[in-house]
Amino acid sequence: MNRAIPFFNYPQIYLSHKKEYNDLITDVLSRGAFINQKDITEFEYDIAHYLGVKHAIGVANCTDGLTIALKAAGIQNGDEVIFPSHTFVATAEAIVNNNGIPVPADIASDHTIDPNDIMKRITKKTKFIMPVQLNGRTSNMDPIMKIANEYNLTIIEDSAQSLGAKYKGKFAGTFGRASSFSFYPAKILGAFGDAGIIITNDDDIAQKSRFLKDHGRNEKNEVVLWGMNSRLDNLQAAILKFQFSFFNITINRRRAIAELYNNNLKNIPQLTLPPGPDSSTDYFDVFQNYEIEAENRDGLKSHLADCGIGTLIQWSGKAVHQFEQLGLKVSLPFTEKMFTRCLMLPMHVYLSDDDIYYITEKIIKFYE
Ligand SMILES: *Cc1c(COP(=O)(O)O)cnc(C)c1O
């Protein structure tokens, strides 16, 4: 019998804890706590404490968070910023929003930015590297940090997809001078709308970011900078604080699902699987996505759709430099090849083990 397994199950975010959400929403609304209230401060504290950083600054979304972090870190007109082209356009937008020049780089076999390709793209104008901690995996940070030190480049991480991921025991988002996480509903921690957070250990970046996200106003409500309105919504902060209270369960379930996928699919020669959860002690991946590469990818995708299984090709099937009208004229062979083969299988905590067996059985059948 066919199951219906959507790629992501949006209603379940709420329905899985309906009573708790109803209670907390009633509480926030009854307090009239809409803007800049204690729920934000408490959630910021929880995130900073968990990641072991000095500052966490709630913002309206991660795109704004990256824009603000770059600005607070001192980006100037014409500064070149190297980023992996296998990312959401938001990474590049944050650069362009600051009149910087986005310089797309190629990816390595784990789909994160290739440090060797970063080297090839450095010019006199290069000022920043923005590694993207993609699919719940941290980039290969040792060589990236080394390059940054050698060429005096500032790292701002796009860690939108990787809250809780670690590389050599260190959390994604804590390598650079600042980074931003996304709480878009389909992210590991998913708000009931848009939300994001900036983290940093740098007092100056923290203070500027706090001002920038609230119309450039300081603690005394005096306007000291040209800012914007990108405050984290207080109701969303309360929702996120509740979700964060069981974050470890969420991560463990995602890792267990990844393990199951890897075990069930490992003998199919037509597939390239992401590194499994225990494949290397250097990496602790949180599996925001489970992105495979597949021969006859489009055939597999439509076969799975016929079986009631939703899949997705990330970013509508194109790397940032492949959106021609953005004018980023460069050729990135690994990224381009990957986009003919990549496919994301369902990956969220509302999947049962039976769902995973059903999905993997259908994939095995397809290649038989
Ligand atoms: C989701 C995402 C963003 C954007 O986050 P928003 O909160 O939607 O602004 C940026 N970069 C990456 C890699 C993402 O996955």
The ligand as a MOL file (V3000), in Angstrom:
LIG
                    3D

  0  0  0     0  0            999 V3000
M  V30 BEGIN CTAB
M  V30 COUNTS 15 15 0 0 0
M  V30 BEGIN ATOM
M  V30 1 C 17.4010 29.1670 5.3330 0
M  V30 2 C 18.7250 29.6740 4.9030 0
M  V30 3 C 19.0440 31.0440 4.9100 0
M  V30 4 C 18.0320 32.1130 5.1250 0
M  V30 5 O 17.3950 32.0840 6.3530 0
M  V30 6 P 16.0990 32.9920 6.5640 0
M  V30 7 O 15.8620 32.8860 8.0450 0
M  V30 8 O 14.9870 32.3930 5.7630 0
M  V30 9 O 16.4290 34.3650 6.1490 0
M  V30 10 C 20.3330 31.4240 4.6000 0
M  V30 11 N 21.2620 30.5220 4.2700 0
M  V30 12 C 21.0090 29.2060 4.2400 0
M  V30 13 C 22.1040 28.2400 3.9070 0
M  V30 14 C 19.7210 28.7400 4.5410 0
M  V30 15 O 19.4690 27.4350 4.4620 0
M  V30 END ATOM
M  V30 BEGIN BOND
M  V30 1 1 1 2
M  V30 2 1 2 3
M  V30 3 2 2 14
M  V30 4 1 3 4
M  V30 5 2 3 10
M  V30 6 1 4 5
M  V30 7 1 5 6
M  V30 8 2 6 7
M  V30 9 1 6 8
M  V30 10 1 6 9
M  V30 11 1 10 11
M  V30 12 2 11 12
M  V30 13 1 12 13
M  V30 14 1 12 14
M  V30 15 1 14 15
M  V30 END BOND
M  V30 END CTAB
M  END
